[in-house]
């Protein structure tokens, strides 16, 4: 490993060159969704969740069709 490379361990980032630790904030999926798509029960969040469910459903349909050699 080169001296300038950094390692990420949990919530801490260690700079191997200086040996100092820097705090690194980790976010949950809920926190990220709230920040980028709005809180639950808002129109923007509802639209996001609806589009996400459609995407997941379409991927599942593709998998099933492929497993049955229909595509």
Backbone as CSV, one residue per row, in Angstrom:
resi,resn,N_x,N_y,N_z,CA_x,CA_y,CA_z,C_x,C_y,C_z
1,UNK,0.841,-1.169,0.000,0.000,0.000,0.000,0.889,1.236,0.000
2,UNK,0.537,2.237,-0.790,1.300,3.470,-0.837,1.008,4.312,0.399
3,UNK,1.946,5.171,0.746,1.792,5.992,1.941,0.607,6.942,1.847
4,UNK,0.249,7.407,0.671,-0.804,8.398,0.530,-2.201,7.781,0.484
5,UNK,-2.316,6.457,0.409,-3.623,5.818,0.359,-4.323,5.945,1.695
6,UNK,-5.664,6.009,1.650,-6.458,6.122,2.858,-7.298,4.869,3.033
7,UNK,-7.479,4.451,4.269,-8.301,3.299,4.597,-9.575,3.788,5.262
8,UNK,-10.691,3.174,4.947,-11.943,3.515,5.605,-12.313,2.367,6.519
9,UNK,-12.459,2.670,7.792,-12.816,1.673,8.794,-14.026,2.176,9.559
10,UNK,-15.197,1.604,9.308,-16.410,2.049,9.993,-16.669,3.516,9.735
11,UNK,-16.720,4.314,10.813,-16.990,5.729,10.661,-15.715,6.560,10.648
12,UNK,-14.568,5.947,10.757,-13.318,6.686,10.795,-12.540,6.499,9.509
13,UNK,-11.869,7.548,9.096,-10.988,7.473,7.939,-9.579,7.693,8.478
14,UNK,-8.677,6.787,8.161,-7.316,6.883,8.672,-6.394,7.236,7.520
15,UNK,-5.674,8.303,7.675,-4.675,8.690,6.689,-3.395,7.987,7.092
16,UNK,-2.953,7.017,6.287,-1.797,6.205,6.658,-0.500,7.000,6.648
17,UNK,-0.484,8.149,5.985,0.726,8.949,5.933,0.937,9.682,7.267
18,UNK,-0.100,10.315,7.786,0.067,11.083,9.014,-0.405,10.316,10.249
19,UNK,-1.194,9.256,10.067,-1.704,8.488,11.191,-2.868,9.157,11.901
20,UNK,-3.334,10.289,11.395,-4.451,11.011,12.027,-5.776,10.455,11.541
21,UNK,-6.783,10.533,12.397,-8.121,10.072,12.038,-9.003,11.261,11.706
22,UNK,-9.825,11.091,10.684,-10.807,12.092,10.298,-12.174,11.439,10.401
23,UNK,-13.136,12.125,10.989,-14.485,11.582,11.104,-15.149,11.562,9.734
24,UNK,-15.861,10.491,9.458,-16.589,10.354,8.198,-18.026,9.991,8.550
25,UNK,-18.970,10.810,8.111,-20.379,10.595,8.413,-20.953,9.548,7.476
26,UNK,-21.625,8.554,8.035,-22.332,7.548,7.252,-23.817,7.853,7.316
27,UNK,-24.512,7.674,6.201,-25.945,7.963,6.118,-26.719,6.675,5.874
28,UNK,-27.897,6.602,6.468,-28.774,5.468,6.201,-29.537,5.735,4.907
29,UNK,-30.136,4.697,4.364,-30.954,4.844,3.161,-32.104,5.807,3.426
30,UNK,-32.737,5.695,4.584,-33.852,6.585,4.922,-33.415,8.045,4.949
31,UNK,-32.248,8.322,5.516,-31.760,9.699,5.563,-31.512,10.244,4.159
32,UNK,-30.919,9.432,3.297,-30.657,9.867,1.926,-31.943,10.078,1.148
33,UNK,-32.892,9.148,1.290,-34.177,9.312,0.599,-34.889,10.559,1.079
34,UNK,-34.875,10.816,2.388,-35.516,12.022,2.919,-34.872,13.279,2.361
35,UNK,-33.550,13.285,2.264,-32.845,14.467,1.782,-33.086,14.715,0.295
36,UNK,-33.032,13.653,-0.525,-33.117,13.830,-1.967,-34.533,13.741,-2.534
37,UNK,-35.438,13.005,-1.860,-36.778,12.806,-2.406,-37.874,13.320,-1.491
38,UNK,-37.528,13.883,-0.353,-38.511,14.430,0.567,-38.939,13.418,1.613
39,UNK,-39.614,13.927,2.610,-40.114,13.089,3.699,-41.213,12.165,3.187
40,UNK,-41.470,11.093,3.940,-42.552,10.179,3.577,-43.877,10.916,3.597
41,UNK,-44.798,10.462,2.763,-46.143,11.027,2.627,-46.170,12.370,1.905
42,UNK,-45.055,12.773,1.283,-45.072,13.975,0.455,-45.244,13.548,-0.997
43,UNK,-45.799,14.413,-1.851,-46.003,14.028,-3.258,-44.716,13.597,-3.964
44,UNK,-43.605,14.295,-3.692,-42.342,13.946,-4.345,-41.880,12.549,-3.925
45,UNK,-41.988,12.255,-2.635,-41.553,10.942,-2.125,-42.480,9.847,-2.632
46,UNK,-43.786,10.112,-2.659,-44.737,9.124,-3.171,-44.449,8.800,-4.634
47,UNK,-44.143,9.821,-5.429,-43.819,9.619,-6.844,-42.552,8.779,-6.973
48,UNK,-41.532,9.083,-6.177,-40.279,8.321,-6.189,-40.533,6.854,-5.840
49,UNK,-41.281,6.603,-4.766,-41.542,5.224,-4.343,-42.362,4.467,-5.368
50,UNK,-43.308,5.156,-6.024,-44.107,4.521,-7.067,-43.230,4.131,-8.251
51,UNK,-42.379,5.061,-8.708,-41.491,4.766,-9.831,-40.495,3.667,-9.478
52,UNK,-40.025,3.656,-8.254,-39.106,2.603,-7.814,-39.798,1.242,-7.827
53,UNK,-41.034,1.191,-7.352,-41.756,-0.088,-7.343,-42.025,-0.576,-8.772
54,UNK,-42.312,0.346,-9.701,-42.490,-0.042,-11.101,-41.197,-0.608,-11.684
55,UNK,-40.081,0.023,-11.361,-38.781,-0.457,-11.842,-38.479,-1.851,-11.308
56,UNK,-38.714,-2.061,-10.019,-38.461,-3.375,-9.424,-39.375,-4.438,-10.024
57,UNK,-40.636,-4.086,-10.248,-41.582,-5.021,-10.859,-41.159,-5.384,-12.278
58,UNK,-40.728,-4.390,-13.052,-40.316,-4.675,-14.434,-39.078,-5.570,-14.465
59,UNK,-38.142,-5.361,-13.530,-36.965,-6.228,-13.468,-37.353,-7.657,-13.097
60,UNK,-38.297,-7.814,-12.192,-38.760,-9.147,-11.797,-39.436,-9.852,-12.983
61,UNK,-40.237,-9.116,-13.730,-40.896,-9.691,-14.912,-39.849,-10.135,-15.930
62,UNK,-38.815,-9.305,-16.143,-37.738,-9.680,-17.073,-37.059,-10.974,-16.630
63,UNK,-36.775,-11.088,-15.331,-36.134,-12.302,-14.810,-37.003,-13.534,-15.056
64,UNK,-38.285,-13.421,-14.801,-39.200,-14.557,-14.972,-39.295,-14.942,-16.442
65,UNK,-39.438,-13.943,-17.325,-39.519,-14.226,-18.754,-38.231,-14.890,-19.254
66,UNK,-37.099,-14.419,-18.767,-35.833,-14.986,-19.178,-35.688,-16.430,-18.691
67,UNK,-36.117,-16.684,-17.452,-36.011,-18.047,-16.909,-36.915,-19.029,-17.643
68,UNK,-38.003,-18.532,-18.246,-38.920,-19.384,-18.991,-38.652,-19.335,-20.496
69,UNK,-37.527,-18.722,-20.861,-37.126,-18.594,-22.267,-38.203,-17.928,-23.129
70,UNK,-38.804,-16.887,-22.599,-39.818,-16.159,-23.349,-39.253,-14.909,-24.028
71,UNK,-38.015,-14.558,-23.704,-37.374,-13.410,-24.370,-36.007,-13.782,-24.854
